[in-house]
């Protein structure tokens, strides 16, 4: 089952008795747990009676099953949340597998893993396929849809153009984006609930805005000297290296996507419109996409992912990002 399908099932009163939620985006997993909690306990005070959160490594499979088999107290249902389910050893598979075949009808068991569970993991064998819910990090159009929906649920009306600009400037970290939406709304006044491009610009700041667009323009033009100068300006101003990397990755992804659209027969004008960017910026990116081979466009995106991995492992940020920009600007 995909993530949106799971959320729709929960909201329509069809919460499965057992589900594994796994993926690299903890905020979405917490959203799913909150949705299940609301569905089972419309009165939030009831959740304190029949909602239990366990650490899988400490409780073990038998402890998790024992908790799931416990009858609810003064509530029609019981919710058991087991974090770190992927850390359970394979020797405990039997207990959990037996429960999945005959779950307690008055309980919901949510198994959480804060990264994608690898294909060979025993959890994927003992759980029914419908109970396995991947939680991928949203990107591109999916990210904009999620952000606008999340803003709506918080009582804000986020214009599509504002959402696009916010992702472009603030990056793709979901928690950061939510915080920026709230700050942008406040920029329009204490009672303001509508976020437009004007509010986003007010929050981000014109200097950073200028640097971000200058960097994307330099990448599209393969102007290495200008791109490195903008990088220096951003880092000197206190920009987080991972945020800069996010900008670079979005440009590489947009270039790859533009090339895919061109390859499938869409005209340059259609691709430029689909990119949802200012006309000149979209045209420059389409020109870049047409000049690259499919292999090069894919390699550029893979390089961004590789640098992200290296930074998370402790590599020094500035040299890594400098080399990445050199690769992205290389004419090949």
C-alpha positions as a printed NumPy array, in Angstrom:
array([[  0.   ,   0.   ,   0.   ],
       [  1.274,   3.474,  -0.756],
       [  1.342,   6.246,   1.83 ],
       [ -1.581,   8.282,   0.485],
       [ -3.667,   5.125,   0.159],
       [ -2.963,   4.323,   3.805],
       [ -3.967,   7.823,   4.936],
       [ -7.177,   7.675,   2.885],
       [ -8.032,   4.268,   4.383],
       [ -7.475,   5.588,   7.906],
       [ -9.563,   8.711,   7.324],
       [-12.426,   6.641,   5.904],
       [-12.486,   4.359,   8.947],
       [-10.639,   1.413,   7.379],
       [ -7.454,   1.397,   9.457],
       [ -5.672,  -1.951,   8.954],
       [ -5.045,  -4.016,  12.116],
       [ -1.292,  -4.162,  11.41 ],
       [  0.893,  -1.824,   9.354],
       [  4.607,  -1.274,   8.838],
       [  5.411,   2.37 ,   8.048],
       [  8.967,   2.686,   6.773],
       [ 10.902,   5.402,   4.993],
       [ 13.372,   8.27 ,   5.388],
       [ 10.865,  11.008,   6.251],
       [ 10.016,  10.916,   9.987],
       [  7.568,  13.808,   9.771],
       [  5.31 ,  11.886,   7.382],
       [  5.465,   8.822,   9.623],
       [  4.443,  10.964,  12.608],
       [  1.607,  12.416,  10.515],
       [  0.391,   8.872,   9.826],
       [  0.517,   7.949,  13.523],
       [ -1.417,  11.128,  14.339],
       [ -4.036,  10.286,  11.685],
       [ -4.54 ,   6.798,  13.156],
       [ -4.743,   8.261,  16.667],
       [ -7.447,  10.734,  15.579],
       [ -9.384,   7.996,  13.797],
       [ -9.365,   5.636,  16.788],
       [ -9.768,   8.279,  19.49 ],
       [-11.942,  11.224,  18.352],
       [-11.742,  12.417,  21.957],
       [ -7.975,  13.009,  22.475],
       [ -8.253,  12.278,  26.191],
       [ -9.138,   8.651,  25.403],
       [ -5.769,   8.114,  23.725],
       [ -4.072,   8.287,  27.12 ],
       [ -6.   ,   5.175,  28.172],
       [ -5.446,   2.897,  25.184],
       [ -2.427,   4.17 ,  23.245],
       [  0.974,   2.664,  24.011],
       [  4.3  ,   3.59 ,  22.405],
       [  7.14 ,   1.064,  22.613],
       [ 10.761,   0.924,  21.556],
       [ 10.933,  -2.312,  19.573],
       [ 14.496,  -3.131,  20.589],
       [ 13.601,  -2.891,  24.282],
       [ 10.183,  -4.552,  24.151],
       [ 11.094,  -7.331,  21.72 ],
       [  8.596,  -8.999,  19.401],
       [  6.956, -10.904,  22.257],
       [  6.474,  -7.717,  24.266],
       [  4.972,  -5.957,  21.253],
       [  2.584,  -8.849,  20.615],
       [  1.632,  -9.011,  24.283],
       [  0.766,  -5.319,  24.243],
       [ -1.252,  -5.688,  21.026],
       [ -3.218,  -8.585,  22.553],
       [ -4.16 ,  -6.506,  25.598],
       [ -7.831,  -5.523,  25.562],
       [ -8.669,  -1.802,  25.412],
       [ -9.672,  -0.054,  28.634],
       [-12.826,   2.11 ,  28.476],
       [-12.317,   2.621,  24.74 ],
       [-13.502,   0.65 ,  21.7  ],
       [ -9.97 ,   0.158,  20.361],
       [ -6.333,   0.065,  21.393],
       [ -3.326,   1.497,  19.517],
       [  0.175,   0.07 ,  19.905],
       [  3.06 ,   1.923,  18.231],
       [  6.422,   0.13 ,  18.034],
       [  9.313,   2.365,  16.981],
       [ 12.461,   0.952,  15.412],
       [ 10.759,  -2.239,  14.259],
       [ 13.539,  -2.868,  11.747],
       [ 15.989,  -3.364,  14.632],
       [ 14.23 ,  -6.529,  15.799],
       [ 16.403,  -9.607,  15.156],
       [ 15.241, -12.272,  12.705],
       [ 14.996, -14.853,  15.495],
       [ 11.915, -12.955,  16.749],
       [ 10.105, -13.254,  13.432],
       [  7.947, -16.187,  14.512],
       [  6.111, -14.342,  17.281],
       [  5.327, -11.314,  15.15 ],
       [  4.45 , -13.416,  12.104],
       [  1.967, -15.473,  14.119],
       [  0.291, -12.299,  15.39 ],
       [  0.014, -10.849,  11.872],
       [ -1.893, -13.96 ,  10.777],
       [ -4.468, -13.531,  13.556],
       [ -4.322,  -9.959,  14.903],
       [ -6.412,  -8.761,  17.814],
       [ -9.541,  -7.207,  16.216],
       [ -9.719,  -4.554,  18.938],
       [ -6.114,  -3.37 ,  18.427],
       [ -4.141,  -1.533,  15.767],
       [ -0.41 ,  -2.291,  15.682],
       [  1.828,   0.232,  13.926],
       [  5.416,  -0.866,  13.324],
       [  7.683,   2.088,  12.506],
       [ 11.079,   2.159,  10.82 ],
       [ 12.867,   5.47 ,  10.282],
       [ 14.446,   4.358,   7.025],
       [ 13.439,   2.211,   4.081],
       [ 13.488,  -1.449,   5.113],
       [ 15.755,  -3.35 ,   2.678],
       [ 14.162,  -5.9  ,   0.366],
       [ 15.658,  -8.923,   2.139],
       [ 14.516,  -7.966,   5.638],
       [ 12.44 , -10.588,   7.447],
       [  9.72 ,  -8.048,   8.297],
       [  8.734,  -7.882,   4.643],
       [  8.252, -11.65 ,   4.613],
       [  6.083, -12.039,   7.716],
       [  3.782,  -9.073,   7.074],
       [  1.088,  -9.247,   4.393],
       [  1.921,  -6.983,   1.413],
       [ -1.106,  -4.767,   2.104],
       [  0.303,  -4.012,   5.562],
       [  3.61 ,  -2.637,   4.236],
       [  3.466,   1.127,   3.693],
       [  6.42 ,   2.882,   2.097],
       [  6.942,   6.486,   3.186],
       [  9.189,   8.084,   0.546],
       [ 10.411,  11.648,   0.809],
       [  8.159,  13.749,  -1.467],
       [  9.829,  15.674,  -4.268],
       [  8.833,  17.822,  -7.207],
       [  5.106,  18.137,  -7.763],
       [  4.345,  15.703,  -4.931],
       [  6.187,  17.959,  -2.482],
       [  4.156,  21.004,  -3.541],
       [  0.895,  19.077,  -3.171],
       [  1.918,  17.861,   0.271],
       [  3.049,  21.305,   1.425],
       [ -0.153,  23.03 ,   0.314],
       [ -2.247,  20.292,   1.917],
       [ -0.315,  20.487,   5.172],
       [ -0.682,  24.276,   5.189],
       [ -4.425,  23.894,   4.583],
       [ -4.771,  21.503,   7.519],
       [ -3.033,  24.11 ,   9.701],
       [ -5.502,  26.778,   8.59 ],
       [ -3.369,  28.526,   5.963],
       [ -4.087,  29.084,   2.287],
       [ -0.753,  28.648,   0.486],
       [ -0.779,  29.821,  -3.126],
       [  0.827,  27.428,  -5.601],
       [  3.324,  30.047,  -6.779],
       [  4.249,  30.756,  -3.162],
       [  4.746,  27.046,  -2.457],
       [  6.988,  26.707,  -5.508],
       [  9.091,  29.706,  -4.478],
       [  9.304,  28.53 ,  -0.878],
       [ 10.666,  25.124,  -1.9  ],
       [ 13.095,  26.808,  -4.275],
       [ 14.428,  29.066,  -1.535],
       [ 14.079,  27.102,   1.698],
       [ 14.883,  23.606,   0.473],
       [ 12.998,  20.332,   0.786],
       [ 13.215,  19.633,   4.512],
       [  9.57 ,  19.204,   5.522],
       [  9.865,  20.582,   9.051],
       [ 11.689,  23.665,   7.751],
       [  9.032,  24.244,   5.093],
       [  6.201,  24.051,   7.627],
       [  7.98 ,  26.568,   9.847],
       [  8.546,  28.902,   6.895],
       [  4.845,  28.768,   5.956],
       [  3.907,  29.837,   9.478],
       [  6.487,  32.643,   9.469],
       [  5.332,  33.804,   6.038],
       [  1.731,  33.958,   7.236],
       [  2.77 ,  36.094,  10.212],
       [  4.62 ,  38.42 ,   7.836],
       [  1.203,  39.384,   6.463],
       [ -0.136,  40.333,   9.889],
       [ -1.296,  38.504,  13.041],
       [ -4.689,  37.596,  11.537],
       [ -3.406,  36.712,   8.079],
       [ -4.101,  33.148,   6.9  ],
       [ -3.127,  33.536,   3.234],
       [  0.463,  33.08 ,   2.064],
       [  1.431,  34.546,  -1.293],
       [  4.732,  35.164,  -3.055],
       [  4.94 ,  38.542,  -1.292],
       [  4.92 ,  36.942,   2.168],
       [  7.493,  34.336,   1.12 ],
       [  9.818,  37.044,  -0.177],
       [  9.409,  38.974,   3.062],
       [ 10.454,  35.949,   5.117],
       [ 13.335,  34.736,   2.982],
       [ 14.912,  38.125,   2.43 ],
       [ 15.867,  39.812,  -0.801],
       [ 19.626,  39.215,  -0.49 ],
       [ 19.258,  35.452,  -0.158],
       [ 16.584,  35.474,  -2.841],
       [ 18.978,  37.188,  -5.239],
       [ 21.798,  34.754,  -4.436],
       [ 19.597,  31.693,  -4.928],
       [ 18.369,  32.815,  -8.325],
       [ 21.891,  33.853,  -9.29 ],
       [ 23.136,  30.356,  -8.421],
       [ 20.442,  28.585, -10.435],
       [ 21.077,  30.919, -13.367],
       [ 24.832,  30.268, -13.223],
       [ 24.249,  26.506, -13.18 ],
       [ 21.944,  26.704, -16.193],
       [ 24.604,  28.733, -18.03 ],
       [ 27.418,  26.417, -16.816],
       [ 29.221,  29.506, -15.542],
       [ 31.565,  27.948, -12.98 ],
       [ 33.236,  31.172, -11.827],
       [ 29.914,  32.885, -11.158],
       [ 28.454,  29.796,  -9.457],
       [ 31.436,  29.522,  -7.101],
       [ 31.231,  33.23 ,  -6.277],
       [ 27.56 ,  32.848,  -5.338],
       [ 28.39 ,  29.749,  -3.292],
       [ 30.963,  31.744,  -1.332],
       [ 28.406,  34.502,  -0.735],
       [ 25.777,  32.06 ,   0.515],
       [ 28.135,  30.235,   2.87 ],
       [ 29.598,  33.495,   4.182],
       [ 26.06 ,  34.68 ,   4.948],
       [ 25.535,  31.595,   7.112],
       [ 23.637,  29.395,   4.679],
       [ 23.62 ,  25.74 ,   5.757],
       [ 25.648,  23.546,   3.368],
       [ 22.824,  20.991,   3.178],
       [ 20.439,  23.767,   2.12 ],
       [ 22.821,  24.748,  -0.692],
       [ 23.067,  21.097,  -1.66 ],
       [ 19.276,  20.974,  -1.754],
       [ 19.247,  23.838,  -4.27 ],
       [ 21.806,  22.049,  -6.435],
       [ 19.89 ,  18.77 ,  -6.254],
       [ 16.636,  20.489,  -7.269],
       [ 18.347,  21.997, -10.314],
       [ 19.835,  18.636, -11.281],
       [ 16.457,  16.948, -10.813],
       [ 14.653,  19.634, -12.816],
       [ 17.187,  19.29 , -15.642],
       [ 16.779,  15.518, -15.66 ],
       [ 12.972,  15.862, -15.62 ],
       [ 13.037,  18.39 , -18.461],
       [ 15.143,  16.031, -20.526],
       [ 12.737,  13.148, -19.843],
       [  9.81 ,  15.271, -20.992],
       [ 11.671,  16.275, -24.135],
       [ 12.546,  12.644, -24.806],
       [  8.873,  11.632, -24.625],
       [  7.978,  14.164, -27.3  ],
       [  6.87 ,  17.225, -25.385],
       [  7.826,  20.473, -27.048],
       [ 10.322,  22.877, -25.433],
       [  7.477,  25.333, -24.781],
       [  5.411,  22.633, -23.058],
       [  8.374,  21.629, -20.92 ],
       [  9.078,  25.247, -19.97 ],
       [  5.467,  25.666, -18.818],
       [  5.56 ,  22.385, -16.871],
       [  8.645,  23.557, -14.961],
       [  6.561,  26.373, -13.432],
       [  9.43 ,  28.843, -13.43 ],
       [  9.84 ,  32.358, -14.762],
       [  9.987,  32.244, -18.554],
       [ 13.674,  33.118, -18.9  ],
       [ 14.748,  30.658, -16.188],
       [ 12.65 ,  27.86 , -17.674],
       [ 14.016,  28.522, -21.157],
       [ 17.602,  28.411, -19.877],
       [ 17.   ,  25.111, -18.127],
       [ 15.376,  23.592, -21.225],
       [ 18.38 ,  24.688, -23.281],
       [ 20.682,  22.999, -20.781],
       [ 18.592,  19.812, -20.786],
       [ 18.718,  19.619, -24.58 ],
       [ 22.502,  19.947, -24.552],
       [ 23.097,  17.038, -22.165],
       [ 23.103,  13.339, -22.896],
       [ 20.687,  11.183, -20.901],
       [ 23.661,   9.574, -19.189],
       [ 25.066,  12.955, -18.138],
       [ 21.734,  14.221, -16.8  ],
       [ 21.367,  11.076, -14.699],
       [ 24.975,  11.307, -13.511],
       [ 24.483,  14.915, -12.359],
       [ 21.555,  13.875, -10.175],
       [ 23.428,  10.855,  -8.819],
       [ 26.367,  13.115,  -7.909],
       [ 24.062,  15.233,  -5.742],
       [ 22.861,  12.142,  -3.893],
       [ 26.453,  10.984,  -3.445],
       [ 27.5  ,  14.319,  -1.955],
       [ 24.513,  14.252,   0.401],
       [ 25.61 ,  10.83 ,   1.612],
       [ 29.202,  11.995,   2.073],
       [ 28.172,  15.105,   4.024],
       [ 26.014,  13.027,   6.347],
       [ 29.043,  10.806,   6.966],
       [ 31.052,  13.835,   8.051],
       [ 32.883,  14.961,   4.893],
       [ 33.908,  18.676,   4.912],
       [ 31.031,  20.568,   3.234],
       [ 32.742,  23.327,   1.273],
       [ 35.175,  21.176,  -0.774],
       [ 32.439,  18.632,  -1.524],
       [ 29.971,  21.264,  -2.728],
       [ 32.676,  23.104,  -4.687],
       [ 33.576,  19.916,  -6.564],
       [ 29.893,  19.193,  -7.141],
       [ 29.343,  22.628,  -8.675],
       [ 32.354,  22.057, -10.917],
       [ 30.803,  18.779, -12.079],
       [ 27.398,  20.365, -12.671],
       [ 28.943,  23.162, -14.711],
       [ 31.163,  20.838, -16.757],
       [ 30.278,  20.814, -20.453],
       [ 29.917,  17.114, -21.192]])
